[in-house]
Amino acid sequence: MLSLQMKSGDYLTIGENIVVQVFKESGPQFRVSVKAPREVSIVRGKVLERKGEHQPNGLRSKGPKTSPSDKLRSARYLQKVSKRQETRKLEQALCLEAIKGLEQAIGQLKPSPERAGLEQLQTQMTHIVETWEKLNQGVFDAPAETASDGVGESA
């Protein structure tokens, strides 16, 4: 099997009648254009496999190796994501602490006819605390998620 590294716009010929050209798209995507006579069948591998065909022998099982600069970029991206997650956890903990403090302060106030809405406010604060805890269940003790494939977006 011949394996070539090509740049966007490069092409190769197969025999006299078939031309294959490669175009880089965004991220890991690329486009392949094939010019061939009508009598030559061109079918994507996924379509053949859906029909029950097996992959031809000799195909590479993996894509090209990741370059050191791609690995460094991915590591930096994962560090940024981890830092954002830690910051978010800290902010959530501070918000929850503030909400609980408000709930406690309201609970210590003595109800009186002048403060008719105090009970309703206390009920709402209790509801906010319960909802907040349900929404963030496990956030404060879960480890930061990491991408296992080493591929990240550029930030």
C-alpha positions as CSV (number, residue, x, y, z in Angstrom):
1,M,0.0,0.0,0.0
2,L,1.3,3.4,-0.9
3,S,1.0,6.1,1.8
4,L,1.5,9.7,0.9
5,Q,1.5,12.9,2.8
6,M,-0.2,15.7,0.8
7,K,-0.9,19.4,1.2
8,S,-4.2,21.0,0.4
9,G,-4.7,21.2,-3.4
10,D,-2.2,18.4,-4.1
11,Y,-3.3,15.6,-6.3
12,L,-2.3,12.2,-7.5
13,T,-3.1,10.2,-10.6
14,I,-4.1,6.5,-10.8
15,G,-3.4,5.2,-14.3
16,E,-4.2,7.6,-17.1
17,N,-7.9,8.3,-16.3
18,I,-8.2,8.8,-12.5
19,V,-7.2,11.9,-10.6
20,V,-7.5,12.3,-6.8
21,Q,-7.2,15.8,-5.2
22,V,-7.1,16.6,-1.5
23,F,-8.4,19.8,0.1
24,K,-7.9,20.8,3.8
25,E,-11.1,21.9,5.5
26,S,-11.4,23.1,9.1
27,G,-9.9,21.1,12.0
28,P,-9.4,17.4,11.2
29,Q,-11.7,17.5,8.2
30,F,-10.5,17.4,4.6
31,R,-12.2,17.0,1.2
32,V,-11.3,14.6,-1.5
33,S,-12.2,15.1,-5.2
34,V,-12.0,12.2,-7.5
35,K,-12.1,12.5,-11.3
36,A,-12.6,9.1,-13.0
37,P,-14.5,7.6,-16.0
38,R,-18.1,6.8,-15.4
39,E,-17.5,3.1,-15.6
40,V,-15.2,3.2,-12.6
41,S,-17.3,2.7,-9.4
42,I,-16.4,5.0,-6.5
43,V,-18.1,4.1,-3.2
44,R,-17.3,5.4,0.3
45,G,-16.0,2.7,2.7
46,K,-18.8,3.4,5.2
47,V,-21.4,2.7,2.6
48,L,-19.8,-0.6,1.7
49,E,-19.5,-1.6,5.3
50,R,-23.2,-0.8,5.9
51,K,-24.0,-3.2,3.1
52,G,-22.0,-5.9,4.9
53,E,-18.7,-5.7,2.9
54,H,-15.4,-6.0,4.8
55,Q,-12.6,-3.4,4.8
56,P,-10.0,-4.1,2.1
57,N,-6.7,-5.5,3.3
58,G,-3.8,-3.2,3.8
59,L,-5.7,-0.1,5.1
60,R,-4.1,1.9,7.9
61,S,-6.0,1.5,11.2
62,K,-4.9,4.9,12.6
63,G,-4.5,8.3,11.3
64,P,-1.2,10.2,11.2
65,K,0.7,10.7,14.5
66,T,0.0,13.9,16.4
67,S,2.8,16.5,16.0
68,P,4.5,17.8,19.2
69,S,3.0,21.3,18.6
70,D,-0.5,19.7,18.4
71,K,0.2,17.8,21.7
72,L,1.4,21.0,23.3
73,R,-1.7,22.9,22.1
74,S,-4.0,20.2,23.4
75,A,-2.2,20.2,26.8
76,R,-2.6,24.0,27.1
77,Y,-6.3,23.7,26.1
78,L,-6.9,21.1,28.8
79,Q,-5.1,23.3,31.4
80,K,-7.4,26.2,30.5
81,V,-10.5,24.0,30.7
82,S,-9.4,22.6,34.0
83,K,-8.7,26.1,35.4
84,R,-12.1,27.3,34.2
85,Q,-13.8,24.2,35.9
86,E,-11.9,24.9,39.2
87,T,-12.9,28.6,39.0
88,R,-16.5,27.7,38.4
89,K,-16.5,25.2,41.3
90,L,-15.2,27.9,43.6
91,E,-17.7,30.5,42.4
92,Q,-20.5,28.0,42.9
93,A,-19.3,27.2,46.4
94,L,-19.2,30.9,47.2
95,C,-22.7,31.4,45.8
96,L,-24.1,28.5,47.8
97,E,-22.4,29.8,51.0
98,A,-24.0,33.3,50.4
99,I,-27.4,31.8,49.7
100,K,-27.2,29.6,52.9
101,G,-26.1,32.7,54.9
102,L,-29.2,34.6,53.6
103,E,-31.4,31.7,54.5
104,Q,-30.0,31.6,58.0
105,A,-30.3,35.3,58.5
106,I,-33.9,35.3,57.4
107,G,-34.6,32.3,59.7
108,Q,-33.3,34.4,62.7
109,L,-35.6,37.3,62.0
110,K,-38.7,37.4,64.2
111,P,-41.9,37.4,62.2
112,S,-44.2,40.3,62.9
113,P,-47.3,41.9,61.2
114,E,-45.0,44.5,59.6
115,R,-43.0,41.7,58.0
116,A,-45.8,39.7,56.5
117,G,-43.7,38.6,53.5
118,L,-40.9,37.2,55.7
119,E,-42.2,33.7,55.8
120,Q,-42.7,33.7,52.1
121,L,-39.1,35.0,51.6
122,Q,-37.8,32.3,53.9
123,T,-39.7,29.6,51.9
124,Q,-38.3,30.9,48.7
125,M,-34.7,31.0,50.1
126,T,-35.1,27.4,51.2
127,H,-36.3,26.5,47.7
128,I,-33.3,28.3,46.1
129,V,-30.9,26.4,48.3
130,E,-32.5,23.0,47.5
131,T,-32.6,23.7,43.8
132,W,-29.0,24.9,43.8
133,E,-27.8,21.8,45.5
134,K,-29.8,19.5,43.1
135,L,-28.3,21.4,40.1
136,N,-24.8,21.2,41.4
137,Q,-25.0,17.7,42.9
138,G,-21.5,16.1,42.7
139,V,-19.9,19.2,41.2
140,F,-17.9,20.1,44.3
141,D,-16.3,16.7,44.8
142,A,-16.0,15.4,41.2
143,P,-12.5,15.6,39.6
144,A,-12.1,17.8,36.6
145,E,-13.0,16.1,33.3
146,T,-10.2,15.6,30.7
147,A,-10.3,14.7,27.1
148,S,-8.9,11.2,26.5
149,D,-8.2,11.7,22.8
150,G,-5.8,14.6,23.2
151,V,-7.6,16.7,20.7
152,G,-8.8,20.1,21.8
153,E,-10.3,23.3,20.3
154,S,-8.1,26.3,20.0
155,A,-9.1,29.0,22.5
